[in-house]
Amino acid sequence: MDRRSLLRATVAGAGGLALPFTAWPAAYAAPAQNAAGPYGPLQAPDANGIALPAGFSSRVIARSRQTVPGTSYVWHDAPDGGAVIPDGSGWIYVSNSEVSASAGGGASRIVFDANGTVTGASRILSGTNMNCAGGKTPWKTWLSCEEVSLGRVWETYPLGGTAVVRPAMGRFKHEAAAADPDRRVVYLTEDETDGRFYRFVPSVWGDLSAGTLQVLVAGSATSGTFSWQTVPDPDGSPTPTRRQVSGAKSFNGGEGCHYANGTVWFTTKGDNRVWQVNPAAGTYELAYDDNLVSPGTAPLTGVDNVTGTPSGDLFVAEDGGSMDICLITPDDKISVFLRVSGQSASELTGPAFTPAGDRLYFSSQRGTSGSASGGITYCVTGPFRR
């Protein structure tokens, strides 16, 4: 038995019957496997160097250090994590800038009308460091996370208002955040080789100024049960938050995080995995592991930002790999949705759908130049499953 088969048997043996990862039984499902994508094969790269399935098209929305077309605002360097915030009949795409404070770190927004036409752009956060990913809230704010030691979460106001730091959410190497309105908590990932998975429980839902930071406690297996324990000192000094609670489960390089329909997914780049957690049942398992894929070669490596659609499809962007955004369906099938060519020194970031689900925004952080000043933000339109 080869390594992939052995590992797959081990995971399956942990829970028995395999079921789709959107339905959470007591049993554990096998991680996603290779299959043809629901949209068919990729076509030849378009004028933007993006290979898409038939029926889809791409356009450039903004380029770093250039004026956003239709506005007077110059787009930031190194666009990273992003989200779409509804705004009346239109929407706003927010995007982090993963550079130092001195180089212009923070976040910006692009405003669209109901037809997808750009009507404005502006800065919503300045003077912060290495804003990598984050997450949107149900009350239409954007949590911009600093990916540095003792990094902070900043709550920004894309619809108008001044950004505010949220120290109660902990100081560590923050990556992404995902709000869970059902349990009224916010999940947080940590980009360390021995990072942890956290949740923040606000004292009042909708107000992140005070609350309790907790960490996931579990064994070393890739599936099982877990509990939450309070982090004694969210300030993380002198003892880092990840080392304060005995038994806190270690994750190798936490990245993107997404919550929908009772399940939270997050990615770990150090081992190319997508994890799925059922908070109500207190169980976790693997949704994807590049060592457990068959037949053929694993399509997704360098796992990073993640988002989802109402249909239950997950879209996972690559940091490196083949510069793909891959799709994991609710029946545990994985395929490549798009591929960006000629930008191997970059990474794909900030995937986010419009409220209608017919447009996907994302960025290539360093574009064709391979430098922070070469970032490109795109929009893909087409017949997405909703």
Beta strands, then each sheet from edge to edge (+ up, - down):
strand 1: 33-34
strand 2: 50-51
strand 3: 57-63
strand 4: 79-87
strand 5: 90-97
strand 6: 106-112
strand 7: 118-126
strand 8: 131-136
strand 9: 142-146
strand 10: 153-156
strand 11: 164-165
strand 12: 174-180
strand 13: 185-190
strand 14: 197-204
strand 15: 207-217
strand 16: 224-225
strand 17: 227-230
strand 18: 254-260
strand 19: 263-268
strand 20: 273-278
strand 21: 283-289
strand 22: 303-308
strand 23: 314-318
strand 24: 324-328
strand 25: 333-340
strand 26: 348-353
strand 27: 359-364
strand 28: 376-381
sheet 1: 1+ 25+ 2-
sheet 2: 1+ 25+ 24- 23+ 22-
sheet 3: 3+ 28- 27+ 26-
sheet 4: 4+ 5- 6+ 7-
sheet 5: 8+ 9- 10+ 11-
sheet 6: 12+ 13- 14+ 15- 17+
sheet 7: 16+ 21- 20+ 19- 18+
end
